[in-house]
Amino acid sequence: MPKVLQDFLGYAIYFWANEQDEPPHVHVSKGRQTAGATKFWVKRDGVELAHNNGQIPTKDLRKIESYILANQDRILAEWFRFFNM
């Protein structure tokens, strides 16, 4: 079950509940949440696009990446709280 963190530019930014064994990351998709969504790693020193399986246009990807970077501390705090780490 996904945990939706935010809606930005019509894209949902969320975690999947069964992915606590991976490093912190978010999925991004337009409309409903899907397992094949775009994925960003969220690190203490930045954000990295893991893949763009959701085929989000480059212009939107840059805006989403900037948004995630601006909110990385909150996203990381939510990740560790969500997964009880």
KELUMKOL-990779 format. One record per residue (C-alpha): x, y, z. Coordinates in pm, whole numbers, padded with zeros to 5 digits, always signed. Last residue first. Example, Ala and Ser with C-alpha at 12.3 -4.5 7.8 and 13.67 -1.06 7.14 Angstrom:
// KELUMKOL-990779
+01367-00106+00714;+01230-00450+00780;
This chain:
// KELUMKOL-990779
+01386+00306+01156;+01010+00262+01199;+00946+00234+00822;+00708+00530+00809;+00913+00731+01062;+01238+00672+00872;+01078+00764+00539;+00892+01064+00684;+01218+01206+00824;+01384+01146+00486;+01101+01326+00306;+01114+01618+00550;+01489+01657+00505;+01460+01614+00127;+01202+01889+00082;+01399+02131-00140;+01561+01831-00311;+01222+01670-00376;+01093+01996-00528;+01403+02037-00742;+01367+01677-00867;+00999+01740-00943;+01078+02055-01140;+01355+01882-01338;+01131+01580-01406;+00852+01811-01527;+01070+01958-01804;+01209+01612-01885;+00862+01468-01949;+00763+01186-01711;+00804+00847-01875;+00679+00655-01571;+00981+00426-01602;+01204+00727-01538;+01483+00559-01347;+01702+00607-01039;+01694+00988-01058;+01928+01114-00787;+01858+01352-00498;+02108+01520-00273;+02363+01493+00008;+02147+01320+00269;+02015+01093-00003;+01673+01059-00166;+01682+00809-00454;+01421+00904-00715;+01190+00659-00889;+00950+00693-01184;+00652+00462-01157;+00630+00096-01256;+00473-00011-00923;+00182+00222-00986;+00019+00507-00793;-00283+00655-00965;-00276+00977-01162;+00067+01099-01263;+00344+00903-01099;+00641+00959-00871;+00810+00702-00649;+01023+00806-00358;+01353+00679-00223;+01536+00594+00098;+01775+00299+00054;+01606-00037-00007;+01507-00289+00261;+01213-00069+00365;+01042-00135+00034;+00718-00304+00139;+00507+00004+00219;+00557+00172-00119;+00655+00535-00073;+00492+00837-00245;+00504+01145-00465;+00180+01186-00663;+00209+01400-00975;-00048+01671-01061;+00214+01947-01045;+00303+01825-00694;+00086+01596-00480;+00258+01503-00159;+00354+01223+00075;+00134+00942-00049;+00193+00622+00147;+00156+00333-00094;+00000+00000+00000;
